[in-house]
């Protein structure tokens, strides 16, 4: 099922309140839904930890904004694991795997509640992200970056 079809069906069958919450999960609008807040906290914390560690790894000075952000417990270890992977595609897939598992933890046994539908929608978003990782797209991106680097070198 595509995200578009899912959203079309959801809009027809959900209450206005649930539809607003689901839509905010897809468009990034603020939400007070506990499960969505927890998921966003985990995702944001993981991105913050990764950004901090990448800055250090690349020899940049710490960023004040990144330093002020709080990171939920256990996230630093996940970030270390992801940064320990040498293959960028493997690291991205592992990141998506951690987000997927977090959705599973948050939904838990609430299979007949709105949280399960929200979790399903979030997983559809992750699935669509995975679909863009093809050899052809990767090769085209690599060639674009390589071409830009060659142009930069030629200008030197």
C-alpha positions in Angstrom: 0.0 0.0 0.0 1.3 3.5 -0.8 1.3 6.4 1.6 -1.1 8.2 -0.7 -3.6 5.4 -0.7 -3.3 4.9 3.0 -3.9 8.6 3.7 -6.9 8.6 1.3 -8.5 5.6 3.1 -7.7 7.0 6.5 -9.3 10.4 5.8 -12.5 8.7 4.9 -12.7 6.5 8.0 -11.1 8.4 10.9 -12.6 11.0 13.2 -11.5 14.5 12.6 -9.2 14.4 15.7 -7.5 11.2 14.6 -7.2 12.4 11.1 -5.5 15.6 12.3 -3.0 13.5 14.3 -2.3 11.1 11.5 -1.8 14.0 9.0 0.6 15.7 11.5 2.7 12.5 11.5 3.2 12.9 7.8 3.6 16.6 7.4 5.6 17.3 10.6 2.9 19.5 12.2 3.0 19.7 16.0 1.0 17.0 17.8 0.3 16.2 21.4 -0.4 12.5 20.7 1.8 10.6 23.2 2.9 7.9 20.8 3.8 10.4 18.1 5.6 12.6 20.5 7.6 9.6 21.8 8.5 8.6 18.3 9.6 12.1 17.3 11.6 12.4 20.5 13.5 9.2 19.7 14.0 10.1 16.0 15.1 13.7 16.8 17.4 12.5 19.6 19.0 9.9 17.3 19.6 12.6 14.6 21.0 15.0 17.3 23.4 12.3 18.6 24.5 11.4 15.1 25.1 15.1 14.2 27.1 15.6 17.4 29.3 12.6 16.8 29.8 13.4 13.1 31.0 16.9 14.0 33.5 15.5 16.5 34.6 12.8 14.0 35.2 15.5 11.3 37.1 17.7 13.7 34.5 20.5 13.8 33.9 22.6 17.0 30.9 21.6 19.0 27.7 23.3 17.9 25.9 25.2 20.7 22.5 24.4 19.5 23.3 20.6 19.2 24.9 20.7 22.6 21.7 22.1 24.2 19.4 19.5 22.8 18.6 16.6 25.1 19.0 13.0 23.9 16.9 10.2 25.4 18.8 7.4 27.2 20.3 4.7 25.1 20.4 6.8 22.0 24.2 7.5 22.2 24.9 3.8 21.9 22.6 3.5 18.9 24.4 6.4 17.3 27.8 4.8 18.0 26.6 1.6 16.4 25.4 3.4 13.3 28.6 5.4 12.9 30.6 2.3 13.3 29.2 0.9 10.0 31.5 1.6 7.1 28.9 1.2 4.3 26.5 4.2 4.1 23.7 2.1 2.8 24.1 -0.4 5.5 24.1 2.5 8.1 20.9 4.0 6.6 19.2 0.6 6.6 20.2 0.1 10.2 18.9 3.6 11.1 15.6 2.7 9.5 15.6 -0.6 11.4 16.0 1.2 14.7 13.1 3.6 13.9 11.0 0.6 12.9 11.7 -1.2 16.2 10.9 2.0 18.1 7.5 2.1 16.4 7.0 -1.6 17.4 7.9 -0.8 21.1 5.5 2.2 21.1 2.6 0.4 19.6 3.2 -2.7 21.7 0.0 -4.7 22.1 -2.4 -1.9 21.3 -3.3 -3.5 18.0 -6.9 -2.4 18.1 -6.2 1.2 19.0 -5.3 4.3 16.9 -1.7 3.9 17.9 -1.5 0.8 15.7 -2.8 2.7 12.7 -0.4 5.6 13.4 2.5 3.1 13.7 1.5 1.5 10.4 1.5 4.9 8.7 5.0 5.7 10.1 6.2 2.3 8.9 4.8 3.1 5.4 6.9 6.3 5.4 10.0 4.2 6.3 9.2 1.7 3.6 8.9 4.4 1.0 12.3 5.6 2.0 13.8 2.2 1.6 12.3 1.9 -1.9 14.4 4.8 -3.2 17.6 2.9 -2.4 18.2 1.3 -5.8 21.5 0.6 -7.6 20.4 3.0 -10.4 19.6 5.9 -8.1 22.8 5.3 -6.1 24.9 5.1 -9.3 23.4 8.3 -10.6 24.0 10.1 -7.3 27.6 8.9 -7.2 28.2 10.1 -10.7 26.7 13.5 -10.0 28.9 13.9 -6.9 32.0 12.6 -8.7 31.3 15.0 -11.6 31.0 17.9 -9.2 34.3 16.9 -7.5 36.1 16.6 -10.9 34.8 20.1 -11.8 36.1 21.5 -8.5 39.5 19.8 -9.0 39.7 21.1 -12.6 39.1 24.7 -11.4 42.1 24.4 -9.0 
